[in-house]
Each structure stands twice: as structure tokens, then as C-alpha cells.
Amino acid sequence: MPKPPTSAREIYLVIRNAMLAGETSAPPILSGLTQPQWESLVWLANNQFALVDLHYCLGKLNALQLLRAEETDFIDECVAIARQRESEIPAQIEQITMGLENVGVQVVLLKGAAIIASHATLGPGHRFLSDIDFIVPASKLDDAYKALMEMGYQSELSLPDPVSEYWVSKHLPAMTHSAYNHVIECHQRPLADVLLRSFPLDAKMILDQYRTVEPWGFPVRVPHPEHLIVHAFIHSQFVDGYELQGLDNYRAMIDVSNIVRNNEKSLDWALLHSLMKKSRAVSSFALFVERISCCVDNAAVNWPVTQPGAGLRRTYYRFVHKHSLAGGFIAGLALLCRRRIGIANKNARKERSKILEANPHPWKYNPLLVQLFSLTALKEKANEFFQKLR
């Protein structure tokens, strides 16, 4: 007889797999959960930017009534904010794409914006989007910057003119608009600052090999599903440093699971493998898929990926997942080395700060993660809610 789930990760996996299997009633195990277990589950979902996913799954299973009133109110408010913000995305993306196209600048959406536009989510408001990422040709970066400024966007940093001669990062500094809630990031490269890896995706590949979709009644360009998966994986595991820290990034894992499920019949696994091989990340991706099967989607165990051997990377990866404080220390040293040899940038310094300050138990409430992953409205509600539980 299988052991009943006890940890927040195991409970989350039971809930999500039941929903993915099309069940419409709560698994029996949920009725026997203790209040601390429910609190740990909400902590996990909040820290992992997956509250809307948890709400969606519990709703499909008709299990929302099992939560306490204060937990339900907190999650409902977060979901309302997510849905409101998602409803604002089309107008902002239309302004950006049409405005830049009018001055001859090609635009391809990236990351969360591309995933939402591709309908690679479970439903409206399911994917919380903190900013809108898109890529333009590097040769058109100056034109894009000027056009965005003329649209009313303001840069968080004052940049020289022409900006392309001075700015060498993967994207311009974040830009804001008084009429919109979403920050935008205008990329000239999809990836940068990747430790010990060649680039599996480059700007030319993204800009030449795109799909055109019309999710909101006007055409937008998005990367192919294989490119979306590679981008989500590389960015999560190596740019944000989740593999080095031995932490799970539920949002990235849910994104990849949804992309695979939405493109199950057409996904080119051979292309995906070749891109991972190009970045010397075949084993790392297999371990990432293994974590997907352990955390958000059991079906990932059947994906046709090269299984990792019992090598040093697998030993390290499993060790830091059990001893995340040690993993964080090792990652801190690695990122410090990156900075010392001159290839770290602003993003790497942020990652180093996260490692030095982060709670070693990622499934428990962490004020720093709330600050990093939540916008002001959510941060205030999250801090207020979790303060009551401490």
C-alpha cells in the first residue's frame, strides 16, 4: 500500500495530477489533511508563484471548501489580481507590437507573454505575469527604444544616445508606462550570463523561426514550443540559478508541462534534444524533467528525454535537493566566481543576494521570495496573511 503524501510537495502533486487526469472530486487524502499541512501547501504555492495554479486545481476538483476562510480569501484576492492583470495584457501588447511594427521593428514575444499568447496555460488568469518580455533585432534596438519612449514608456535608467553603442546586456532596463501595470523588457538577445554553457537559442533563431498567432484578435509573433521550453528551462535553471541552488522552480516546471501537453502530437523531441545538446544540458534537462514528474506532473516520466546517468551532476543535484543550505552555499561560491572573473552582471548580483538571504527550505514561507516574486499588491496581502500564521 503506497505511503500517503505528507509533505507540501507530495500533496501538491496529488492535487495537480488528479486535476490533469480530469477528476471532478477531491482525492480522499485531502479530507484528512491537518491545518499545518494546508498552511504548508499555501506557503509552497505562494513562494513558487503557483497560487493561481493551486486555486485552479482545487476548483476543478471542487475542493476549495476544504480551505479555511482566511486562506480562501487570500487566494481569491491573488487570483483576482492575476486575472485583472491578464485582462490588461492584450491592449499593452497591441500598443507595443503595432507601434514598433510601424517604425519597421520586428517584435517576437518571449517567456510568460509568449506562453499566454500561445494558450499554453490551463485557463484565464492561470499564469501570473510580472512583466512583458519581447525581442527585437539588435540592429533596431535604437529605433525600438525611441519608439517606446514616444509611446510614453519610461526607462528605470537614463541611457545615452545611441543606446546600442553602450548597452550590452540581453535587454534594456525595465520600462514602465503610467497607463499600464506591467513592466516591459525589450530584449536584443534571449539569453545571457549562462554559466559554462553555449547559447542554445540566439536572437536570429528566435526572430527567423517564429509562429504567428491571434489570441486577442490581432497577430503576434511567438517562438515555437521547443524554443519556449528551452528558454524556460535554461533561464530557470542556469540564469536564475535554481539548479545550482538545488531548488525547484514550480512556475517554470508548470510552464514546460503545459507547453508539452498543449503540443503533445506536434512537439519535435529530436529538435529539443539537439538544442539541449548544443548547450551541454542534456543531463540537466533530464533531471529537470525528473523534478517535473516529482512535483507537478507525473506524466513527465514518460517524456522521451535522455535519462541521466549516475554521474557527478546527478549526485550533486539530488544532494542539494535534500540539503538546500549546502546547495545554496555552493551556488553562492559559483556566482561569486562568476563575478570575480568578470562575466557577472546585475542579474548575477541579484542571484547572489537571493542565495545569501534565502530560506534554505523553499517550501516554507520566505519574505524575500514574496518580495522578489510578488508585485506590491500581492506582497502586501501575502505579508499580512502569513504574519497571522507565524
KAZIRA-V527747 format. One record per residue. N is the residue number from 1. OMEGA is omega in degrees with one decimal (NA if undefined). Layout:
BEGIN
N/OMEGA, N/OMEGA
END
This chain:
BEGIN
1/-176.8, 2/179.0, 3/-179.4, 4/-179.1, 5/180.0, 6/-178.5, 7/178.6, 8/179.5, 9/-179.4, 10/179.6, 11/179.0, 12/-179.0, 13/177.9, 14/-178.9, 15/-174.9, 16/179.2, 17/176.8, 18/178.6, 19/-179.1, 20/178.8, 21/177.5, 22/178.9, 23/-177.6, 24/176.3, 25/-175.0, 26/173.7, 27/-176.8, 28/-177.2, 29/-176.3, 30/-178.3, 31/-178.9, 32/-179.2, 33/175.9, 34/179.6, 35/175.7, 36/178.4, 37/175.6, 38/179.4, 39/177.8, 40/178.7, 41/178.5, 42/176.0, 43/179.3, 44/-177.8, 45/179.9, 46/-178.6, 47/-176.2, 48/178.9, 49/-175.4, 50/-179.9, 51/-179.2, 52/176.4, 53/178.1, 54/179.0, 55/-179.2, 56/-178.2, 57/179.7, 58/178.0, 59/178.7, 60/-179.1, 61/-177.9, 62/-175.0, 63/-179.1, 64/-177.9, 65/179.0, 66/178.0, 67/173.6, 68/-176.0, 69/-177.8, 70/177.0, 71/178.1, 72/179.8, 73/-179.6, 74/-178.6, 75/179.7, 76/179.9, 77/178.4, 78/178.8, 79/178.7, 80/178.4, 81/179.7, 82/-179.1, 83/178.4, 84/-178.9, 85/179.6, 86/179.3, 87/180.0, 88/-174.3, 89/-174.9, 90/-177.8, 91/-178.8, 92/179.2, 93/177.6, 94/178.7, 95/-177.4, 96/-175.2, 97/-179.6, 98/-179.3, 99/-179.9, 100/177.2, 101/-179.4, 102/177.7, 103/174.4, 104/-179.5, 105/178.0, 106/-178.0, 107/172.2, 108/179.3, 109/178.8, 110/168.4, 111/-173.8, 112/179.8, 113/179.0, 114/179.5, 115/178.1, 116/-179.7, 117/179.8, 118/-176.7, 119/178.4, 120/175.2, 121/-178.6, 122/-179.2, 123/179.8, 124/177.6, 125/-176.8, 126/-177.0, 127/179.6, 128/-176.1, 129/-179.8, 130/177.3, 131/179.9, 132/179.4, 133/174.2, 134/-178.2, 135/176.7, 136/176.1, 137/-179.3, 138/-179.6, 139/-178.6, 140/-175.1, 141/178.9, 142/179.0, 143/179.9, 144/-179.1, 145/-179.9, 146/180.0, 147/179.3, 148/177.6, 149/178.7, 150/175.9, 151/179.6, 152/178.6, 153/179.0, 154/179.3, 155/178.6, 156/176.3, 157/176.0, 158/-175.6, 159/179.2, 160/179.7, 161/3.6, 162/-174.7, 163/-175.4, 164/-178.9, 165/-174.7, 166/-173.2, 167/-174.1, 168/-179.5, 169/-177.5, 170/178.0, 171/175.2, 172/174.3, 173/-179.5, 174/-179.0, 175/-178.9, 176/178.5, 177/-175.9, 178/-177.0, 179/-175.4, 180/178.8, 181/-175.3, 182/169.5, 183/176.6, 184/175.2, 185/-178.1, 186/-175.6, 187/164.3, 188/172.9, 189/-179.9, 190/-176.4, 191/175.3, 192/174.9, 193/179.0, 194/-173.5, 195/171.3, 196/179.2, 197/170.3, 198/-174.6, 199/179.1, 200/178.0, 201/172.8, 202/-175.2, 203/-177.9, 204/179.6, 205/-179.1, 206/-175.4, 207/-179.7, 208/-172.5, 209/-178.4, 210/171.9, 211/174.2, 212/179.9, 213/178.6, 214/-177.8, 215/-175.0, 216/178.2, 217/174.9, 218/-173.8, 219/172.0, 220/179.0, 221/177.6, 222/176.8, 223/174.2, 224/-178.0, 225/179.9, 226/179.0, 227/176.9, 228/180.0, 229/-179.6, 230/-178.7, 231/179.9, 232/-178.1, 233/-177.2, 234/-177.8, 235/-179.0, 236/-169.4, 237/-172.6, 238/178.0, 239/176.5, 240/171.0, 241/-177.5, 242/179.8, 243/179.9, 244/-177.9, 245/-176.9, 246/-179.3, 247/175.3, 248/175.8, 249/-174.3, 250/-178.1, 251/178.7, 252/-179.8, 253/177.6, 254/177.8, 255/-177.7, 256/177.1, 257/-179.2, 258/179.0, 259/179.6, 260/-178.7, 261/-178.8, 262/-179.1, 263/-172.0, 264/-174.7, 265/-174.1, 266/-175.8, 267/-178.5, 268/-177.9, 269/178.0, 270/176.8, 271/179.8, 272/179.7, 273/-178.2, 274/177.8, 275/177.0, 276/178.7, 277/179.7, 278/-179.6, 279/-179.2, 280/-175.6, 281/-178.6, 282/-179.4, 283/179.9, 284/179.0, 285/177.7, 286/177.0, 287/176.4, 288/177.2, 289/176.6, 290/178.0, 291/176.0, 292/-179.3, 293/-179.3, 294/-170.7, 295/-171.1, 296/-174.3, 297/-179.0, 298/-176.4, 299/-178.5, 300/179.7, 301/-179.5, 302/178.8, 303/-176.6, 304/177.0, 305/177.9, 306/-176.8, 307/-179.3, 308/175.5, 309/-179.3, 310/-177.4, 311/-176.6, 312/-178.5, 313/179.6, 314/178.9, 315/179.6, 316/-175.4, 317/-179.9, 318/178.9, 319/-176.1, 320/174.5, 321/177.4, 322/-177.0, 323/-170.3, 324/177.0, 325/177.0, 326/178.2, 327/178.2, 328/178.8, 329/178.9, 330/179.7, 331/177.9, 332/178.0, 333/-179.8, 334/-179.1, 335/176.4, 336/176.9, 337/178.0, 338/-179.1, 339/-176.9, 340/-177.3, 341/168.0, 342/179.7, 343/177.2, 344/178.7, 345/-178.7, 346/-179.9, 347/-179.4, 348/178.7, 349/175.6, 350/-179.2, 351/178.7, 352/178.2, 353/178.8, 354/-177.2, 355/-176.4, 356/-175.0, 357/-169.9, 358/172.8, 359/-177.7, 360/178.3, 361/-170.9, 362/-177.5, 363/178.7, 364/-176.6, 365/-178.1, 366/-178.3, 367/-179.2, 368/179.8, 369/176.4, 370/-179.6, 371/-177.4, 372/-169.3, 373/-177.4, 374/172.9, 375/-171.2, 376/-176.9, 377/179.8, 378/-177.7, 379/179.4, 380/-178.7, 381/-179.2, 382/179.7, 383/179.6, 384/-177.5, 385/-175.9, 386/176.5, 387/179.6, 388/-175.0, 389/-175.0, 390/NA
END
